[in-house]
């Protein structure tokens, strides 16, 4: 009965939705010193963040592929809808779109862009250490706030993407505000009727079909307007025996209610099926003891046997070394939905209300071999406590969650500013399990003591955040915004068999914090502003905090503190008739870094606070408009992220990133070329006991070309990703098993060379996609 009531309430929340995408407003209709301008945004009068409104100083700057708002109070880059529509392939996911911006590094998509999940980092903050929002609503996984780039929002559901390299104001909501925010905005609803169909054919037998219908304003419904979009995609993938299939449906409506209220409803459903090992990717035993890890000298493993594009095999026989990598055994099926209902009300005299109810769900059902490296024997245990016999060890895994939430906000606009107060409540429930089987027979594999159950786990959270901020404008052109946010987060777990420990556990923990904010923006003149930001941030401990059999788990949870940050940032934005430029500098101190303890004799299954990381750097982007329709653009960043423990650059933080590009769009013809450079980085953290550091990744780069012509009703285009077929290593999952060792400090044995189980991912190979679009 309890579950019936719960899911009845969940179902009642699914009418859902949100507002139109952020406007790119010119100086003719905007006050860049404030965030109140909302013309062209349909119903987004009360933006939760300044990045909801991209204020530009000239009409020329509106054509820039990536630009910062004159109203911003933190480093920022908005990717224009024109660039997304004309320069990005239809398969692109939201991380691929965001990778155009400064300080962003893209990894993971080695099966092809949009054909496998990608990850990105911002200044070295990895996925899970920054927020991702959709129409200003934060979302993410429930074990930690990470994201699946192909699971929820394909590009047909996205109007634009804004990357904020900072925590925002107090009203910026999320579980990981300290690392920044990737803000997606849903497909806009148009005033006029229209139909558009797109068809793409490309490399790796890739096919995409897309249809979007805009109703325009419907007089019989008081001016209500709707958009419906659908997409299907099918591909064999760039890796061997790694096909992928997906489909999406998206519906959004903007409905006036009288003259003072606007209701927005939105719902999107996505389904993916792909074939990829859940436990690893291509292995490369090099025998090398130092130097960059390149994948060029593999001596053993899947890459040595099958090449850099190794994904799965087509041989399921138990005698095959790579039977656990047979494609039919490695299948993932995901279904997601996301719904929003938003009511905005103008009560007059400067007072407005904004109420949002939302729900999203995620179901991941995965079958996978236990070892994707090909380095473990194909043996199983078919009876409890029995002996090993030939078989293909694997598992059935489920990760399923449902999250519901409410965001309420009241805004009062007065002569010298704006007062904003509000709150956020969210409840989430998850069911996760992993059960071991012999994949060749479907029989249980009793490798966990006398059981084949690795974990059966129910978990969830209840959290709320309260915020208040005052945007004060004491003189013309200056806005100062102090604010404060209170965070209260309770995470609980009820596991019949807990992950890693294989023991029952029922526990919960609560973390709270008060976070101050202070931002400012000063308009030196109509086309030039400067800004500054001071902000505190936090990151709530992950579900893995509960994975320990230690008798000290309770006291450990009580002592475990969220990761906290202090952010200092300054910058300037200029929008001229011939060029636009923005530059910033930042310093971010992270305290209470969460990791396994490093003290000798400690329980390594516990998570504790181990120290600090200091981030600092400079970034900038420039766009030049020499002639009508032509934009030359570039951005760059220098990023230093130093561990307080080792004094070295932390893993997965390139020292530099750079982008060079050109975009032309005039009289029907459009063309674009971008070249992204990612500097050298380390794939793993430094060992404090080692006198040298392994797993250095050399710098790599990717060039992307797009060209097309719009005939009016018809449009043809060609996209080429990784034009020069760069195949550098972009990600490493290291393993010390079988690797050479040496004596370090205090006689501790440390890894001194690369091992046979190291797994490598490479840049996806060159791919070509041709698209035909038809408008009605």
FENTASUL-V904685 format. One line per field, one symbol per residue. phi: phi as a letter, one per 30 degrees, with the letter a starting at -180 (. if undefined). psi: psi as a letter, one per 40 degrees, with the letter a starting at -180 (. if undefined). A space follows every 50 residues. Layout:
phi=???
psi=???
This chain:
phi=.edddeddddddccddladddddccdddbbcddbcddbdicibcdcddbd ddbcccdbdddddddbacddcdcaeabcdddddddcccdddecddddddd ddicbcbjdddjdicadcbbbbijddejcbdbbbhicdbldcdadcbcdc dcbdddccdabbcccldiddddcldbdddkbcccbdedccdcdabbbbbb baeihcbbbbbbbcdidcedcijdbbbbbbbbbbadidcdhbdbbabbbb bbbcbdbiccbbccbbbbbbbbbbcaddclbecbdcidcaidccidbdcb jddddbjdcdbbcccdddddecedcddddcbbbbbbbbbbbbbcbccihi cbbbbbcbabbbbbcbcaddbddicbddbbcdbeidddbdlcdaacbbbb bbbbabbbbbbbcbeclacbbaabbbbbbbbbabbdbdddbidecdccic bccdabbcblbbbbbcbaabdccdbdjcbbbdabbccbbccbbbcdbddi dibdabaabbbbaccdbabbbbcdadcbbbbbbbacbabdedddeccacd dceeddddddcedbbbcbbbabbbbcdcabbbbbbbbbccchecaddcde idddddcbdclbbccalbbabbbbcdbeicbcbababcbbbcdddcicdd dibddbbbbbabbbaahjdbabbbbcccddacdbddcdcccbbcidcddb abcbbbbabcdjdcbbabcbchechdbddcabcdbddiddbbdcdhiddb dbadcdcdcbcceddebbbcbccbcb
psi=dddddddddddeefeiaaiiiiigiiedfigeeieeheheecffdghdid eehhhididdeeehdhiiideieihihhhidddddediidehiddddded iiehhhidfeeiheeihiiiiheehiheeiihihfehiiiiedifiihde ddgieeehdihhhhgieaadehiiefddeahhhihihihidiiihhhihh haiffhhhhhhhhhdihhdeffeiiihhiiiiihieidihfgiiiiiihh hhihhhhaeeihhhihhihhhihihhheeaahighdeieiiihdeefhdi iddddeiefhciifheidehdfdeehdeeghhhhhiihihhhhhhheife hiihhhhiiiihhhhhhiidhedeeiigiiheiheaiiihighaihhhhh ihhiihhiihhhhadfahhhiaihihhihihiihhhihddeeiihgegbf iehdihhhiaihiihhiiihhhgdihehhhgiiihhhhhhhihghdhihd dfiihhiiihhiihhiihiihhgdidehiiiihhiiiihhiidedegiei eedddddddhiihiihhhiiiihhhadeiiiiiiiihhhhifhhiiiehh eiheeihiheaihhhiiiiiiihhgdihehhhiiiiihhhhhhedeeihi ifgidiiihiihhhhhfdhiiihihhhhiiihdiiiheeieihifhhiii ihhhhhiihhecdihiihhhhfdefhfiheihhiheheiiiihaifehhi heiiieehhiiihiihihhhhhhhi.
